[in-house]
Amino acid sequence: MTRLTFLPHPQICPQGKTIEVEPGISICDAALNAGIPIEHACEKACACTTCHVVVRQGFDSLEAAEEKEEDLLDKAWGLEPESRLSCQAKVGDQDLVVEIPKYTINLVSEQH
């Protein structure tokens, strides 16, 4: 099992949360399964940037982003070198610390 620590986010996860997941699950699915309502406007189809996260620890353990993800990340609010689309980043066997940015470029936040 791999430990994912989500840092506090004012609306989505005010207290932060640490969970354990099986390797191979996406960061987005892990968050959703744990009750963390991370945005994913394109339903995890790698067509938007609303599920953008910054991997504060363990970034190097993730497989490299594919070109489509890299192109989309260029449009994400608050892009950093350790940014990933959580729907595309699959958890490996190294623990991760994940920050959900305060803002997205989504004009309307939808409940899923």
VEXBA-515248 format. One record per residue (C-alpha): residue in one letter; residue number from 0; x, y, z. Coordinates in nm, 3 decimals. Layout:
<nodes>
  residuo  num       xx       yy       zz
        A  NUM        X        Y        Z
...
</nodes>
This chain:
<nodes>
  residuo  num       xx       yy       zz
        M    0    0.000    0.000    0.000
        T    1    0.112    0.353   -0.078
        R    2    0.035    0.650    0.144
        L    3   -0.109    0.965   -0.013
        T    4   -0.123    1.278    0.197
        F    5   -0.348    1.553    0.066
        L    6   -0.253    1.889    0.211
        P    7   -0.533    2.109    0.348
        H    8   -0.742    2.296    0.088
        P    9   -0.989    2.562    0.211
        Q   10   -1.297    2.417    0.035
        I   11   -1.215    2.069   -0.091
        C   12   -1.030    1.918    0.207
        P   13   -0.999    2.172    0.493
        Q   14   -0.827    1.935    0.737
        G   15   -0.612    1.757    0.479
        K   16   -0.623    1.379    0.465
        T   17   -0.389    1.080    0.453
        I   18   -0.502    0.760    0.285
        E   19   -0.349    0.432    0.175
        V   20   -0.408    0.301   -0.176
        E   21   -0.296    0.023   -0.405
        P   22   -0.032    0.124   -0.662
        G   23   -0.176    0.181   -1.011
        I   24   -0.473    0.396   -0.910
        S   25   -0.479    0.754   -1.033
        I   26   -0.439    1.032   -0.778
        C   27   -0.783    1.160   -0.887
        D   28   -0.957    0.826   -0.829
        A   29   -0.779    0.783   -0.496
        A   30   -0.902    1.126   -0.383
        L   31   -1.259    1.066   -0.501
        N   32   -1.270    0.721   -0.336
        A   33   -1.160    0.884   -0.009
        G   34   -1.436    1.144   -0.022
        I   35   -1.215    1.430   -0.143
        P   36   -1.428    1.597   -0.413
        I   37   -1.148    1.703   -0.647
        E   38   -1.275    1.869   -0.964
        H   39   -1.265    1.664   -1.284
        A   40   -1.486    1.846   -1.534
        C   41   -1.389    1.624   -1.829
        E   42   -1.469    1.307   -1.630
        K   43   -1.100    1.205   -1.624
        A   44   -1.060    1.203   -2.003
        C   45   -0.744    1.420   -2.007
        A   46   -0.932    1.703   -2.177
        C   47   -0.913    1.982   -1.917
        T   48   -0.700    2.096   -1.622
        T   49   -0.953    2.106   -1.339
        C   50   -0.791    1.808   -1.162
        H   51   -0.447    1.975   -1.161
        V   52   -0.240    1.897   -0.851
        V   53    0.113    1.968   -0.736
        V   54    0.303    1.665   -0.608
        R   55    0.511    1.811   -0.322
        Q   56    0.685    1.484   -0.234
        G   57    0.733    1.170   -0.440
        F   58    0.703    1.338   -0.781
        D   59    0.997    1.145   -0.925
        S   60    0.824    0.813   -0.851
        L   61    0.547    0.892   -1.101
        E   62    0.570    0.784   -1.463
        A   63    0.646    1.074   -1.695
        A   64    0.351    1.272   -1.827
        E   65    0.251    1.203   -2.186
        E   66    0.255    1.484   -2.443
        K   67   -0.123    1.545   -2.426
        E   68   -0.106    1.595   -2.050
        E   69    0.197    1.824   -2.083
        D   70    0.011    2.037   -2.339
        L   71   -0.291    2.071   -2.109
        L   72   -0.077    2.150   -1.805
        D   73    0.054    2.456   -1.989
        K   74   -0.297    2.601   -1.942
        A   75   -0.332    2.517   -1.571
        W   76   -0.354    2.789   -1.307
        G   77   -0.049    2.795   -1.080
        L   78    0.161    2.558   -1.291
        E   79    0.477    2.434   -1.117
        P   80    0.750    2.189   -1.222
        E   81    0.585    1.920   -1.006
        S   82    0.236    1.976   -1.152
        R   83    0.034    1.683   -1.284
        L   84   -0.321    1.616   -1.392
        S   85   -0.442    1.390   -1.113
        C   86   -0.653    1.185   -1.354
        Q   87   -0.336    1.085   -1.542
        A   88   -0.083    1.045   -1.259
        K   89   -0.081    0.684   -1.140
        V   90    0.037    0.610   -0.788
        G   91    0.350    0.397   -0.766
        D   92    0.507    0.239   -0.459
        Q   93    0.647    0.562   -0.312
        D   94    0.441    0.776   -0.072
        L   95    0.314    1.106   -0.212
        V   96    0.229    1.446   -0.067
        V   97   -0.025    1.620   -0.291
        E   98   -0.143    1.981   -0.294
        I   99   -0.468    2.073   -0.464
        P  100   -0.427    2.429   -0.597
        K  101   -0.658    2.695   -0.462
        Y  102   -0.795    2.782   -0.807
        T  103   -0.868    2.617   -1.140
        I  104   -0.949    2.770   -1.476
        N  105   -1.297    2.619   -1.454
        L  106   -1.553    2.901   -1.452
        V  107   -1.823    2.685   -1.295
        S  108   -1.756    2.421   -1.034
        E  109   -1.983    2.122   -1.084
        Q  110   -2.073    1.857   -0.829
        H  111   -2.007    1.499   -0.946
</nodes>
